[in-house]
Structure formats: C-alpha cells, structure tokens
Amino acid sequence: MPGNDSHHRSATFESERLQSLLDAVQSRGYEILGPRVRDNTIVLDRLSSITELPTGAGAEQNNARFRMTSRPDQAFFSFTVGAQSWKNYLHEPTLRLWSARRDQNGFQIDANQSLPRKQAFVGVRPCELNAILALDRVLLHGVSADSAYRSRRENTLIVAVDCGVAGGTCFCTSMGTGPRASSGYDLALTEIIEGDRHYFAARAESELGAEILDGIPHSVPTEAERAAAENVVARAAGQMGRSVNTTSIRDLLVRNPSHPRWDQVATRCMTCGNCTMVCPTCFCTTITDVTDLTGEHAEHRRLWDSCFTLDYSYIHGGAVRSSAKSRFRQWLTHKFGTWFDQFGQSGCVGCGRCITWCPAGIDVTEELAALREGNPPGTSPPIGKETPRGIA
C-alpha cells in the first residue's frame, strides 16, 4: 500500500520482462492476483505466469452485453473490465466474524483470527484504482473503519495499468477517474505496441514500487516513448461511448424525488441487485447466523447485501422502500448524489459495469440525462431537512 513518502520514478522495459516483474513481486512474499480468461469471460484469479494473462483478448460491452473478442496483436491488457472488481479481495463477499462449537463445557467461541496474506493486484484499471481509494475513505479512514478491510488493504500491493482501449459502457473521463492512473498505486504500467516492438512505460509511486522496478532490466524513457504512452491513454479517452454531466448532480438528484422518470425506469428494473454486486464501490452488508444439522457448530457471518433487496430497508412495521421505484431511486441518488454528503466525493467511478451486467439493460448515464432534462441547476434542500424520506 503506497505510503505518504512517494518515490516517483519512470522507466521502460520490454514486454518479455513482465515475467521478471511478477517474479520480483512473488519473491517478496506476495500472492499475485490478476485477470484471466475463464468460461469465456474476464475473471480475477491467482497468477504465477504471464502466460495466464488474457493475451490478445478484447471485450465487447454494451447494455446487458459482454462478449470476448480476439485481437491480432499479443497485448496483455487490451480488454476492459469484467464483472468482478478488486473489492472481492478487500471487502470479501462472505466473512466469518466468529464461530462457536459445543463441547462438554458448553459453547466455545472462536474469533476470526486468520492472518492477512500479502496480495498483489496486477492489472488494476484507473477507474478501479479510484474505487479502491473510495473504499479506503469509507472502510479505512471513515468513522466506522473496518478492521478486516484494513488488514487486507495494508498488505496489498497495486500494479495499475493505464487503459489503451475503452469499453462500450465506460464513462470514466466524465467522472475524472481515468483512463490514466493518477495516484494510489505502487507501480503503474502503460502497454505500448509499435510495429514489432511491444513494451511498457512504467511509473513507481511508492518506495516498494521503485524497488521492484529497479530489480528488473529497464531503461530511462525517451521523449518518443513518453509521447507514445500519452497517445495510448489519449486514444482510450477518445473512445468513451458514454458520459455523465456532473454539474450540480447531487442537487439535481435530491431536488427530483418525484420526477416521472423514476416510474418509467421502475417498469424495467428487476431489483435483482446485479448493479450493486458488480459495482466496485458498493459496500453494504448484512449479518447472518448459520449452524450445522447437528447443532454442534455455528457461525456468525457478514455477507454482501444490496439496497435493492426488500429486506434491506426493513424496520419495525415493514420495509421503508417497498417499491422498485423507491429502491432504484435510493441507489442512484446515493451513488451519484448523497455520497458527497457522507464521503465528500461521488460513489461512481464510471467503470460501466452496472450497465453491462444489468439484465434489463438500464443505463445510468441515460437515466441521469433524462432527469436533467428541464431541470436547470438550482439549490437543493439540506439533507435530513426537506429531503423526502427514503432517498437520503
């Protein structure tokens, strides 16, 4: 995890040296996690060799559509993000908080004392990097800091990769989160293919990143190589298929709880929660207790939850948000609006996963644009005063 004392350094190395970089990371005791192709999609899994990366793979994305494609080159990182995010390895989907077992003296409680492993994320996209930083603000530096998240985060090394191609549902440029990694990484790579030459431009932000870079054969980047790296990112920025007008977006959402667009989108929304499960910044959880059939063993577990489930807003007397309309409105208003009140930033990083993996093909950029029609920027009521119940 990058510290406050950054050691900025730039270098270039040939593509065949990427394995040396992985070896250097592994030699420091890190388990490498990165993208792979499995079941005809991009997944995150353990890596030991660059041969396991999705070489020459691309991805076509649109509303409710994800299809793997092939490229004529041998690029390692020419695809866009899949359904999984790095949140899976920092804020785990299922966490055992404690367990109990029965013996002759009654029940004995075992706390979850598993030691955190050192993990290296390889291939983190800029939007995902910003999502991790957003989770840091909530789960690491927030008023309700999470010890399980902290133990994993503090033992995580990040190798980011600038985007050279944009997906059909990407809109990171309008959210200010890409396509170039700006901060929060140990190492950042830009993959460049020029004719027969295949190489990487690298930037180190942490001392550990600089040490790893120093341990592999590299050279000082030339002006032409720097320009080539900038062109890669510029090309991706020019390919964005969608955008969001973020001007006064928090006010727009809070001022329009009764906009007719909410009713229209509710006729399509299945409240399945796919958008929250694939979102790299959603962090809601619930607690459950499970026991075996004998009654000899029980566990207290924390699970991912979603504001799209009916029970999520259940209190004495029933659910606060009983309709699909109210639950979709809550999610979109919080993600793009009231996150600012809680955490001082947007809850969206523009990765486009919610669009790709929504079975109804609901496009948040389209919904936000529809809400803005006929609604010029204005002053919204303070949260908690005139804001209707259920959207703050």
N, C-alpha and C positions, 0 to 999 in steps of 0.2 A: 504494500500500500504506500503510495507516494507520500513523503513527509513534507514539511514546510521548507526544508532546505533543498531546493531543486538543483540538479546538476545538468543543465541543458547542454546537449551535445548532438551534433548531426554527423551522419556518415552514410555511405552507400555500400552495399555488398551484393554480390551476385546471387541469383536465386538458389543455386546449389548449396549456398552457405546457410540457408534457412534451417536445415537439419542441425547444423552446428549451434544455431541459436537455441533450438529445442533441447539439444543435449546440454547446453550450458545452464538452461533453466532447471532441467531434471537433476543435474549434478548438485544443485543447491537444495535438493530435497522436495521440490515442488511436483505435485501431480498435475499433469498438463490436461486441460480441458479445452476443446475446440470444436469447430464444425466438421461434420462428416455427412456422407450420404447414406441414408438407411430408409428402406421402404419408399424409395423414390421421392424423398424429401430431405431437407437440410435439418439435421438434429445436432445437439451439443452432446459430446461424449468424451471419454478419455482418449488421449492421443499419445503415441510414442514415436511416430514417424510421419514425415511429410507425405509419404505415400498414402496415408489415410485421409488427407485433406481432399475436399471436393475439386480436384484438379480438372480444369476445363468445363466446369459445371456453371450453368447460369440458372436463373429462375424467372419465370413469367408470373407476374402478380396483377390481379385486378379484383374487383368486388367479388367476394366469395370464390376466388380462384387462385390456386397456386399450382404451377406446373414446372417441373425441372426441364431445363433445356441444355443443349450442348454447345460449346464454343469451339472454334477452330484452333485457338491457342491453348497453352497449358497453364493458364493463370490459376493460382491457388485460391484467390479471394475475389472471383469475378461474379459471385452470386449476391443476392440481397438476403435480408434476414428471414429465417424460418419462423415457425410458431413458437419455439422455445426462446426464452430470454435467460440472461445470466442470473436473474432473480432466483431461478430454481436452485442455484448453488450458494446463495447468500441468505435468502429468506425461504427456507425449504417448504415445499408443499405440505409435508407431514413432519411434525416434530414431536417426539416423545418428551414430555415435560418431567414425568416421573412414573414409576411403576410400583406395584405392590404385589407381594406374594405371601400366601398363607403358610405358616409353619405351626409347630406345636405351641408357640408362644403368641400366636395371633398373626396379624399382618405386619410385614416388614416393608418399609418404604425405601425404594432405591431412587435417588435423584438422577437426573440425566447428567452424568459427569464425563461424557465422551470428550476426548481431547480433540481440538480442531486440527484438521490436516492443512498442510500448506498446499495451496492450489494456485495454479497459474491459468488465467484466462487468455487464450490466444485467438485473435481474430475478432476482438471487440469493436463493433462499429461505433462511430461517433455518437449516434443517437442513443445507443445502448450505454455508452460511457456516461452520457448525461443522465440516463435513467438510474444508473448506479449512484451517481452523485446526488440525485434527487432522493433515493432511498437512504443515503447517508444522512441527509438533512432530517429525515423523519425518524429513522431507526437507530442512528448512531449519535446524532447531535440533538435530537428532539427532547421534549420534556418526558417522553416515555421511551427512553433508549432501551433497546432490546439486547440483552446480553448474548443470546445465541447468534444474532446478526453480527454483533461486534466481534465475537471470537472468530467468525469466518472471514469477516471483512479485513481484519487486521493481519490475517495470514494469507491474503490474496495478492498475487502479482498480476498486473494487467499489461498485456501486449495488444494495443489497439491497432486497427487497420483502417486507413482512410478509404472512403468509398470511391471507386472508379466507375461505378455504374449505379444508376438509381432504379429502384423498382417502380412498378406502375402505381403503387399506392403510397409511395414515400412523399412526405412533405416537410422534411427536416429543415430545409432552408428557411421556410417561413416561421419556424419555431426557434431558429437560432441555435440549432444543435448539431449541424453538420453541413456538408459532408466531410469536413476536416476535423480531426480530433484536436481540441484546443487545450485541454488540461485534464488532470486526474489519472493519467496513465504512468506506467513505468517506462514503457517503450511504445512508440508509435511508428508504424510502417506505411509506406506508400508503395504499392506494387506497380512497376513500370515495365511495359513490353514495347520495345522499339526495334522493329525488324527482327533480327536473330538474337538480339540481346534481351535478356529477362533479368531484372534486378530490382532491389528495394532501396528506397531512401528511408533512412531511419532517424528518429529523434528520441533522445533519452531525457526524461523529465526528473527521474529520481536517481539517487546515488546507486541503487541496486541496478536500475536500468542501464546506467552508464558503465557499471562493472561488467554486466553481461555483454554489452556492445563491444567493450574493449577486449573481451575474450574470444571474439571471432574475427576472422580476416575481413578487413573493411578498408575503405579509403575515404578521404575528405571529399565531399561532393563538389563537383564543378558547377559553374553557373548554369551550364546547359542541363545538368542533372536536376538542379533545383527548379529550373523552369519546367522541366518535364514533369516533376512531381506536382507542381502547381497546376499544370494543364490537366492532369488526371482528375484532380478534385474539381476544377472548373467544369470539366466535361460532365461530371456527375451532377453538379449543381444545375447545369442547363437541361438536364433530363427529367427534372422533377415533374411528375404527372399531376400533382395536386398542390394546393396551397391553402393557407388559412390567413385571413385578415385578422391580426391580433390586436388591432387598435381598440382600446376600451372593451376588450372582450369579456372581462369579468362583469363590467357594468351591463353590457348587452344581455348576458345570461340572467343576471339577478333581476333585471327590470322586466323580464318577459316570461313569468311563470305560467301565463295563460295564453301564450301565443298558439294559434291554431296548428302550427307545425308539430307540436307535441302530440296532438291527436292523430295526425297523419302518420307519424313515424311509429306510433303505438300499434297501428294496424299491421305493421310488418315485424316489429320486434317480438322475438320468441321468448325473451327474458331467459335465454339459455346460459348467459354468463360467459360465453366464449370470449367476448371482448375483454373482460376483466381478467380471465385466466391467461390470455396471451399478452396482456399489457405488461410492460416491464417495470411500471411504477405502482400498480395496484398492490396494496399490502394488507387488505382486510383479512381477518382470521376469525375462527370460532374455536371453541373448546369442546371436546367430546371425551367421554369415558367408555372404554371397551373392556370386556372381560372374556376369558375363555369359557368353554362349555362346562368345565368342572367347578368354576368359581374359585380356583386356586390362584389365578393370576389376573391382575387388572392393570390397565394403563390409562394415564391421563395425557391426552394428545391435543396438540394445536394443529388445525388444518386451515388451508386457504379457504376463504369464503368470498362471497360476491354480494354486492348491494342489489343485484338483480334477483336474488332469491327472496321469496316471500317472507321467510322466517328471519331474514337479516334485520328487518326493522320491527320485529315483533316485541311488543311490550305488553303489560297488563291490559287486557281488553282487546288485543288484536294487533295486526300489523299497521304501522304508520303509513307505509306506501304499499297499498293493496293492489294497485293497477300497474299495468305495463307502462303506461304513460308516466306515472309518478316515479317509477324506478329508473326509466331511461333518462328522465329529466334530472333526477338526482345525480346520476353518474356523469352526464355531460356537463352539468352546471358545476359539479365539484371538480372534475378533471381540468376543465379549462377556465373556471372562474374562482371558486372559493378556496382552491389550493393556495391562491395568492394570500388570502386572509390567514390561513393556517401556517404556510411554509414560505411565503414570500416569493413564490415562483409558480409557473404553470405545472400541472401534473401530466402534461403531454409532451413527448419528445419528437413527435412526427414520424415514428417508425412505420406507421400504416398497418400494423398487424391487425388492429380491430376491424379494419375494412376488409382485408384479405380473408380473415377467418370468421367473419360474420356469415352464418348460413343464409341470411336474408339479404346480404349484400348492402347493408346500411353503411353509408359513407359519412363519417363525422364532418368532413370538410363541406360536404353538400348541405348537411343539416345546419351547420353554423352559418353558411352563406344564406340559407333560407330565412333563418332567424334575423339576420341583419337587414334583409330587405324591408324598407320602410321604417327602419329603426336607426336613426342617426345617433351618434354617441351622445350620451347625457350623463346625468348624475344619478347613481343608484342609491337606494336606501342602505344605511349601515346594516351589516349582518347582525341578526338577532333582534332587530327592532321591527322594521316593517316588512322584512322578508317573509313570504308565506312559509308556513310550517312544512318541513319535509324536503326543502331544496338547499338549505344552508349546510 
